[in-house]
Amino acid sequence: MGAAALNLALLAAAATGVQVGAAIVASRFVVADVPPLTLAMLRYAIGLACLLPFALPALRTLPRGLPLRDLAAMAALGTGQFGILIALLNWGLQSVAAAPAALVFSLFPLITLLLGAALGRERVTGALLGGVLLSIAGVGLALSSRLQGAGGGSWWGELAVFAAACVGALCSVLYRPYLRRYPTLPVSAFAMLASVLFLSLAAATESWPARVVAMDARAWGVVAFIGVSSGIGYFWWLYALKHESPTRVTVFLALNPVTAALLGWPLLGERLPPTTFAALGCIAAGLWLATRRTASANRQPAPG
């Protein structure tokens, strides 16, 4: 793979990290009015509509008679990446502010590293372990006010965001074989379609047709931004995963808490205590330490 393709893949990963943070802040605007499953369904229905005009011509490049097991696997990964992950994230955002949620979600790349190590695709080194501990310390700093408060309430929101990160990490590790075999756009659209079908059924418990009809122009504007940016962002994400290892791609999700913090302060009025900035520094340093050597040592060649 040439240097230009490499730089484009890393740029796509960085753009996705910024997009995730912006979408977290935008979701906080409407999550009180639009239930989690309905919001997730609308998010990827709009994203699918954006990708479909470009994906349909690319379908001609797919080999005929795709194995059913590949189609089933890509549908399951899409349902996990779009449906389950986003539903868990939206549920968590009902009780967790954008900046802390983004900080918890920033464990995504470290979970990816650990899963890669468990599957024999990453070698656990002292730098990796040090990075894990440093990043966990950063999350602890971000949640220090909750730890010190008496009767701080339920932790279900934080657990939901952490579970979303775990689902995303697993899907990122398992996606790579299919992205190496097939073009990125058809895989993106097919996976997104599977998730929309899943979410349309799951969101029936929230009476989503009535909810959609009752949405005002402000809510539709925010949901449209989330959907369009998510459709573009997910294509970027899969493009980066196709050309780079999951470790080097997911490390750029460290940009999402920075984006959420910077946008959440002026747009949501969320105050940032000094420990938040220390937490951001710890997580950034932990991610750098954990991937500094692993990225170069374990990089896999891109498909020719």
Long-range contacts (C-beta under 8 A, 24 or more apart in sequence): 1-243, 1-301, 1-302, 5-243, 5-302, 6-243, 6-244, 8-239, 8-243, 9-239, 9-240, 9-242, 9-243, 9-244, 9-249, 10-240, 10-244, 10-248, 10-252, 12-236, 12-237, 12-239, 12-240, 13-236, 13-237, 13-240, 13-244, 13-248, 13-249, 13-250, 13-251, 13-252, 14-252, 14-255, 15-233, 15-236, 16-233, 16-234, 16-236, 16-237, 16-240, 16-252, 16-253, 17-252, 17-253, 17-254, 17-255, 17-256, 17-259, 18-255, 18-256, 18-259, 19-229, 19-230, 19-232, 19-233, 19-236, 20-102, 20-105, 20-233, 20-253, 20-256, 20-259, 21-102, 21-255, 21-256, 21-257, 21-258, 21-259, 21-260, 21-263, 22-229, 22-259, 22-260, 22-263, 23-226, 23-229, 23-230, 23-233, 24-89, 24-93, 24-98, 24-101, 24-102, 24-105, 24-256, 24-260, 25-98, 25-259, 25-260, 25-263, 25-264, 25-267, 25-268, 26-222, 26-225, 26-226, 27-89, 27-90, 27-93, 27-226, 28-93, 28-97, 28-98, 28-264, 28-268, 29-222, 29-267, 29-268, 30-219, 30-222, 30-223, 31-90, 31-93, 31-94, 32-94, 33-215, 33-219, 34-211, 34-215, 34-219, 34-223, 35-203, 35-206, 35-208, 35-211, 36-87, 36-90, 36-91, 36-93, 36-94, 37-87, 37-90, 37-199, 37-202, 37-203, 37-205, 37-206, 37-208, 38-203, 38-206, 38-208, 38-211, 38-212, 39-86, 39-90, 39-223, 39-226, 40-82, 40-83, 40-86, 40-87, 40-90, 40-199, 40-203, 41-196, 41-199, 41-200, 41-202, 41-203, 41-208, 42-212, 42-223, 42-226, 42-227, 43-86, 43-223, 43-226, 43-227, 43-230, 44-82, 44-83, 44-86, 44-192, 44-195, 44-196, 44-199, 44-227, 44-230, 44-231, 45-196, 45-227, 46-223, 46-224, 46-226, 46-227, 46-228, 46-230, 46-231, 47-192, 47-227, 47-228, 47-230, 47-231, 47-232, 47-234, 48-189, 48-192, 48-193, 48-196, 48-231, 49-227, 49-231, 50-227, 50-228, 50-231, 50-232, 51-185, 51-188, 51-189, 51-192, 51-231, 51-234, 51-235, 52-189, 54-185, 55-185, 55-186, 55-188, 55-189, 58-183, 58-185, 58-186, 59-186, 61-183, 61-186, 62-182, 62-183, 62-186, 66-182, 70-178, 70-181, 70-182, 71-190, 73-174, 73-178, 74-178, 74-187, 74-190, 74-191, 74-194, 75-190, 75-191, 75-194, 76-194, 77-171, 77-174, 77-175, 77-178, 77-191, 78-190, 78-191, 78-192, 78-193, 78-194, 78-195, 79-191, 79-194, 79-195, 79-198, 80-167, 80-170, 80-171, 81-167, 81-168, 81-171, 81-175, 81-191, 81-195, 81-234, 82-191, 82-192, 82-194, 82-195, 82-196, 82-199, 82-234, 83-195, 83-198, 83-199, 83-202, 84-164, 84-167, 85-164, 85-167, 85-168, 85-171, 86-164, 87-199, 87-202, 88-160, 88-161, 88-163, 88-164, 88-167, 89-160, 89-161, 89-164, 91-157, 91-160, 92-156, 92-157, 92-158, 92-159, 92-160, 92-161, 92-164, 93-157, 93-161, 94-157, 95-154, 95-156, 95-157, 96-157, 96-158, 96-161, 97-264, 97-268, 97-270, 98-260, 98-261, 98-263, 98-264, 98-268, 98-270, 99-142, 99-257, 99-260, 99-261, 99-264, 99-265, 99-270, 99-272, 99-276, 100-142, 100-143, 100-158, 101-157, 101-158, 101-161, 101-260, 102-256, 102-257, 102-259, 102-260, 102-261, 103-138, 103-139, 103-142, 103-143, 103-257, 103-276, 103-279, 103-280, 103-283, 104-139, 104-142, 104-143, 104-158, 104-161, 104-162, 104-165, 105-161, 105-162, 105-164, 105-165, 105-253, 105-256, 105-257, 106-135, 106-139, 106-165, 106-253, 106-254, 106-256, 106-257, 106-283, 106-287, 107-135, 107-136, 107-139, 107-162, 107-165, 108-165, 108-168, 108-169, 108-250, 108-253, 109-169, 109-247, 109-250, 109-251, 109-252, 109-253, 109-254, 109-287, 109-290, 109-291, 110-135, 110-286, 110-287, 110-290, 111-165, 111-166, 111-169, 112-169, 112-172, 112-173, 112-246, 112-247, 112-250, 113-247, 113-290, 113-291, 113-294, 115-169, 115-170, 115-173, 116-173, 116-246, 116-247, 116-298, 119-173, 121-173, 121-245, 121-298, 122-247, 122-294, 122-298, 123-294, 123-297, 123-298, 125-293, 125-294, 127-289, 127-290, 127-292, 127-293, 127-294, 128-290, 128-294, 130-286, 130-289, 130-290, 131-286, 131-287, 131-288, 131-289, 131-290, 131-291, 132-286, 132-290, 133-286, 134-282, 134-283, 134-285, 134-286, 134-289, 135-282, 135-283, 135-286, 135-287, 135-290, 136-286, 137-282, 137-286, 138-278, 138-279, 138-280, 138-281, 138-282, 138-283, 138-286, 139-279, 139-283, 140-279, 141-275, 141-276, 141-278, 141-279, 141-282, 142-275, 142-276, 142-279, 144-275, 145-273, 145-275, 169-250, 172-241, 172-246, 172-249, 172-250, 173-246, 175-238, 175-241, 176-241, 176-242, 176-245, 176-246, 176-300, 179-238, 179-241, 179-242, 180-242, 180-302, 180-303, 184-235, 184-238, 184-239, 184-242, 185-235, 187-238, 188-234, 188-235, 188-238, 192-231, 192-234, 242-302, 242-303, 243-302, 244-299, 244-302, 245-295, 245-298, 245-299, 245-300, 247-291, 247-294, 247-295, 247-298, 248-291, 248-295, 248-299, 251-287, 251-290, 251-291, 251-295, 254-283, 254-284, 254-287, 257-283
